């Protein structure tokens, strides 16, 4: 996502006034959180409305606790969100990019990176014993947030029992997911150990375009053939992009149906 700055202008400090000239007027001073009315302070608003009732800037302000001189933590967070155009853009920012923003520095950058990483890990810590897959959307709504913005390709295998309940989600490959590089046996290793009934393949396109490539189709065909031999049904192959996905089953690829497994 291209990043541009339309509203945030770094200020490196005013130059000393030359002899015979009037000093420049100081910019208007912003308000610290403690100077805001109680009804506008993030902690008080959280107590009244709950965490879901706060804006992204207010949540970040609570994480930081304080802003820079003359600028509240909420206003500082709002500037950061504007610099990266959205919360998603801010979550993708690197540590040096965050530290380069006026008033952020190493400590606030670390706090923000840690908060985003906790969110990602929470998504990865799925309650698999309660998760049953009924459609491609059930997979996509969980994995788009995890995989849609990854900068390299990952191939994951969702392992299912006879009721399509998730037994495990295994990451089997990271890098260039090509049918010439991925060993098909790796796709079924954990499924065989768990005596699984079926699997769903999921991988991402870092470009953001989830349109299946010829390699994706070839890998799917090889997985289907191996699954028939192992009596493990390949139910679908999802390609994840930026905030979107493609199900190869929905695209018309002939996946195994009930009664079509090898006997």
MIPALUM-299324 format. One line per 4 residues: number of its first residue (from 1); their letters; for each residue x, y, z of C-alpha. Coordinates in pm, 1 decimal. Last residue first. Example, Ala and Ser with C-alpha at 12.3 -4.5 7.8 and 13.67 -1.06 7.14 Angstrom:
2
2) SA) 1367.0,-106.0,714.0 | 1230.0,-450.0,780.0
This chain:
263
263) XXXX) -1170.7,-4796.5,-173.5 | -1043.6,-4478.9,-333.8 | -1262.3,-4187.6,-250.6 | -1551.6,-4079.5,-472.7
259) XXXX) -1832.5,-4169.7,-234.5 | -1878.8,-3816.5,-110.2 | -1717.4,-3577.2,-353.4 | -1352.0,-3515.4,-427.8
255) XXXX) -1270.6,-3177.9,-576.7 | -1347.5,-3088.6,-937.6 | -1222.0,-2730.1,-974.7 | -1521.8,-2510.2,-1057.1
251) XXXX) -1419.7,-2170.8,-922.3 | -1620.8,-2239.7,-605.4 | -1394.7,-2536.9,-538.9 | -1092.5,-2318.5,-611.0
247) XXXX) -1205.7,-2081.6,-336.7 | -1074.4,-1730.7,-396.7 | -1003.1,-1475.9,-123.9 | -1036.3,-1111.1,-33.1
243) XXXX) -908.8,-855.5,219.4 | -565.0,-846.7,56.8 | -524.5,-1189.0,-97.1 | -585.3,-1546.7,20.0
239) XXXX) -599.0,-1847.6,-212.4 | -822.5,-2124.1,-81.9 | -789.2,-2491.0,-180.3 | -1086.9,-2712.3,-107.1
235) XXXX) -1211.6,-3044.3,31.9 | -905.2,-3262.4,-17.9 | -1036.9,-3597.8,104.4 | -799.2,-3832.2,283.4
231) XXXX) -814.1,-4190.0,155.2 | -434.3,-4192.7,120.2 | -439.7,-4271.4,-251.8 | -727.2,-4030.9,-313.3
227) XXXX) -544.3,-3761.8,-116.7 | -234.2,-3799.6,-332.6 | -434.0,-3737.5,-650.9 | -613.8,-3438.9,-499.5
223) XXXX) -285.6,-3293.0,-374.5 | -128.7,-3323.3,-720.7 | -429.2,-3149.8,-881.1 | -418.5,-2870.4,-622.4
219) XXXX) -46.6,-2816.0,-679.1 | -111.7,-2786.7,-1052.1 | -391.5,-2534.8,-1001.2 | -176.0,-2320.1,-773.6
215) XXXX) 115.2,-2343.2,-1019.0 | -112.2,-2222.3,-1299.2 | -193.6,-1919.3,-1080.8 | -511.4,-1869.5,-879.6
211) XXXX) -638.0,-1506.9,-864.4 | -592.2,-1396.8,-503.5 | -443.3,-1055.5,-591.8 | -282.3,-903.2,-281.0
207) XXXX) 69.4,-926.7,-421.4 | 161.8,-1132.7,-114.5 | -50.2,-1419.5,-253.6 | -161.9,-1643.4,31.4
203) XXXX) -203.0,-2015.0,88.2 | -476.5,-2242.7,215.4 | -524.1,-2615.8,161.2 | -822.9,-2786.8,317.5
199) XXXX) -790.4,-3135.9,459.1 | -1010.7,-3439.1,513.6 | -1083.7,-3745.8,724.6 | -791.5,-3722.9,960.7
195) XXXX) -613.9,-4017.8,1121.1 | -414.0,-3766.9,1326.8 | -78.2,-3899.3,1204.0 | -206.9,-3916.2,846.2
191) XXXX) -330.6,-3556.3,860.8 | -0.1,-3443.4,1010.5 | 197.8,-3574.9,711.7 | -63.6,-3495.6,446.5
187) XXXX) 68.0,-3170.0,298.6 | 428.2,-3279.9,355.3 | 377.4,-3569.2,113.1 | 301.0,-3320.4,-162.3
183) XXXX) 652.7,-3184.7,-145.3 | 635.0,-2816.8,-231.7 | 907.7,-2690.4,-465.7 | 779.3,-2774.3,-816.2
179) XXXX) 420.1,-2704.1,-716.6 | 530.7,-2357.0,-617.5 | 469.7,-2181.4,-287.8 | 766.8,-1944.5,-288.2
175) XXXX) 854.3,-1895.8,76.4 | 701.5,-2061.0,378.6 | 571.8,-2418.0,376.3 | 386.9,-2665.5,594.5
171) XXXX) 202.7,-2439.7,836.5 | -30.2,-2679.4,1016.5 | -380.8,-2605.0,1139.0 | -505.8,-2881.1,1366.0
167) XXXX) -810.7,-3092.5,1447.0 | -1071.0,-2864.9,1288.5 | -1424.6,-3002.0,1290.3 | -1539.9,-3117.9,946.7
163) XXXX) -1759.7,-3387.1,1104.1 | -1533.9,-3670.1,981.1 | -1227.0,-3498.0,1126.1 | -1045.1,-3205.5,970.0
159) XXXX) -687.9,-3084.6,913.3 | -639.3,-2730.9,786.5 | -318.4,-2721.7,582.6 | -120.1,-2401.3,554.4
155) XXXX) 97.3,-2269.0,273.6 | 273.9,-1940.4,335.2 | 390.1,-1683.7,83.1 | 595.9,-1384.5,186.4
151) XXXX) 500.5,-1029.2,285.9 | 197.2,-1138.9,486.2 | -95.4,-900.4,453.9 | -382.3,-1142.8,385.6
147) XXXX) -244.0,-1420.1,603.2 | -366.8,-1364.3,956.3 | -667.8,-1139.2,900.1 | -764.1,-1333.5,587.0
143) XXXX) -733.7,-1658.2,783.0 | -1028.9,-1640.1,1018.9 | -1300.0,-1504.8,788.9 | -1155.0,-1709.4,503.0
139) XXXX) -1201.6,-2048.3,664.8 | -1568.2,-2006.7,751.7 | -1617.4,-1833.4,415.2 | -1505.7,-2151.0,236.8
135) XXXX) -1814.6,-2326.7,381.8 | -1923.8,-2548.7,670.6 | -1605.8,-2560.5,876.1 | -1642.4,-2651.2,1242.3
131) XXXX) -1447.4,-2463.3,1507.3 | -1523.1,-2554.4,1867.8 | -1231.2,-2791.1,1935.4 | -1009.4,-2562.9,1730.5
127) XXXX) -1033.8,-2276.5,1979.8 | -786.2,-2077.8,1770.1 | -458.7,-1944.6,1901.6 | -351.1,-1796.6,1566.4
123) XXXX) -593.5,-1507.1,1602.8 | -455.9,-1434.7,1949.7 | -107.6,-1442.4,1803.8 | -197.8,-1173.3,1551.0
119) XXXX) -351.5,-952.7,1819.4 | -47.5,-995.5,2042.5 | 170.9,-892.5,1747.7 | -30.0,-573.5,1700.3
115) XXXX) 14.2,-480.8,2066.1 | 387.5,-559.4,2061.5 | 440.6,-341.7,1754.1 | 256.0,-54.8,1923.1
111) XXXX) 452.6,-78.1,2245.1 | 782.0,-104.5,2054.2 | 701.0,206.0,1847.7 | 606.9,389.3,2167.9
107) XXXX) 945.0,307.6,2324.9 | 1160.3,369.3,2016.2 | 1031.0,715.0,1933.0 | 677.8,826.7,1861.7
103) XXXX) 682.1,1204.9,1906.1 | 745.9,1292.3,1543.1 | 721.9,981.2,1323.7 | 1057.7,822.5,1236.2
99) XXXX) 1020.7,561.6,1510.1 | 718.4,416.1,1334.5 | 898.8,375.6,1003.2 | 1205.3,229.8,1177.0
95) XXXX) 985.2,-30.0,1355.8 | 808.7,-134.4,1038.0 | 456.4,-33.0,942.7 | 210.5,-311.1,856.5
91) XXXX) -13.7,-244.7,1157.0 | -23.3,125.3,1064.9 | -148.1,41.3,717.5 | -419.3,-180.9,862.7
87) XXXX) -521.0,93.8,1106.3 | -558.3,329.5,811.5 | -386.7,596.4,599.0 | -31.5,534.4,724.2
83) XXXX) 30.8,899.6,812.4 | -331.3,949.2,912.8 | -313.3,663.2,1162.5 | 5.8,811.9,1307.9
79) XXXX) -153.8,1156.3,1340.1 | -457.0,1004.0,1515.0 | -224.8,822.4,1754.2 | -56.0,1150.6,1842.9
75) XXXX) -397.3,1309.9,1893.4 | -495.5,1024.6,2126.5 | -165.9,1042.1,2317.9 | -220.6,1413.1,2373.0
71) XXXX) -6.5,1673.4,2200.5 | 152.2,1971.6,2379.4 | 469.3,1783.8,2462.4 | 447.9,1431.8,2326.6
67) XXXX) 176.0,1183.5,2407.0 | 96.8,976.9,2714.1 | -49.9,637.2,2801.2 | 83.2,467.9,2490.3
63) XXXX) -157.9,173.9,2500.6 | -445.6,400.7,2602.2 | -368.2,633.1,2311.4 | -371.4,334.9,2077.9
59) XXXX) -723.7,253.9,2193.4 | -829.2,617.6,2158.4 | -689.4,639.2,1804.6 | -869.9,318.3,1704.9
55) XXXX) -1197.8,463.5,1832.0 | -1351.0,350.6,2158.7 | -1693.6,189.0,2201.7 | -1560.9,-165.2,2168.5
51) XXXX) -1356.7,-116.3,2486.7 | -1665.6,-52.9,2696.1 | -1890.0,251.3,2675.1 | -1872.7,413.2,3019.7
47) XXXX) -1551.5,265.6,3158.6 | -1383.6,295.4,2817.1 | -1495.3,657.8,2790.5 | -1339.2,729.2,3129.3
43) XXXX) -1014.9,569.8,3024.2 | -1015.9,743.3,2685.5 | -1074.7,1096.7,2822.8 | -1353.3,1287.7,2648.6
39) XXXX) -1616.0,1266.7,2924.2 | -1359.4,1382.1,3182.4 | -1303.8,1706.2,2993.5 | -954.3,1713.8,2844.0
35) XXXX) -659.4,1858.1,3036.0 | -549.8,1517.8,3167.4 | -533.6,1395.3,2806.3 | -281.5,1666.0,2715.8
31) XXXX) -404.9,1958.8,2512.6 | -240.7,2102.3,2204.2 | -37.4,2421.7,2207.3 | -87.2,2665.7,1924.4
27) XXXX) 234.3,2717.6,1736.7 | 488.7,2958.5,1883.6 | 517.5,3293.8,1708.1 | 846.2,3344.6,1531.2
23) XXXX) 1092.9,3573.1,1706.7 | 1105.6,3934.6,1588.6 | 1400.4,4032.5,1377.7 | 1683.3,4271.1,1460.5
19) XXXX) 1932.1,4000.9,1542.5 | 1835.3,3665.1,1397.9 | 1582.4,3445.7,1574.6 | 1711.1,3096.5,1654.2
15) XXXX) 1565.9,2837.9,1423.0 | 1248.7,2658.8,1525.5 | 1261.2,2285.3,1581.1 | 1261.6,1984.9,1348.6
11) XXXX) 891.5,1994.5,1269.1 | 765.8,1696.0,1076.5 | 454.2,1763.9,864.7 | 163.8,1523.4,908.4
7) XXXX) -145.0,1602.9,701.6 | -78.5,1488.7,348.2 | 177.9,1220.4,406.3 | 191.2,934.5,159.2
3) XXX) 216.7,563.8,192.2 | 157.2,331.1,-97.2 | 0.0,0.0,0.0
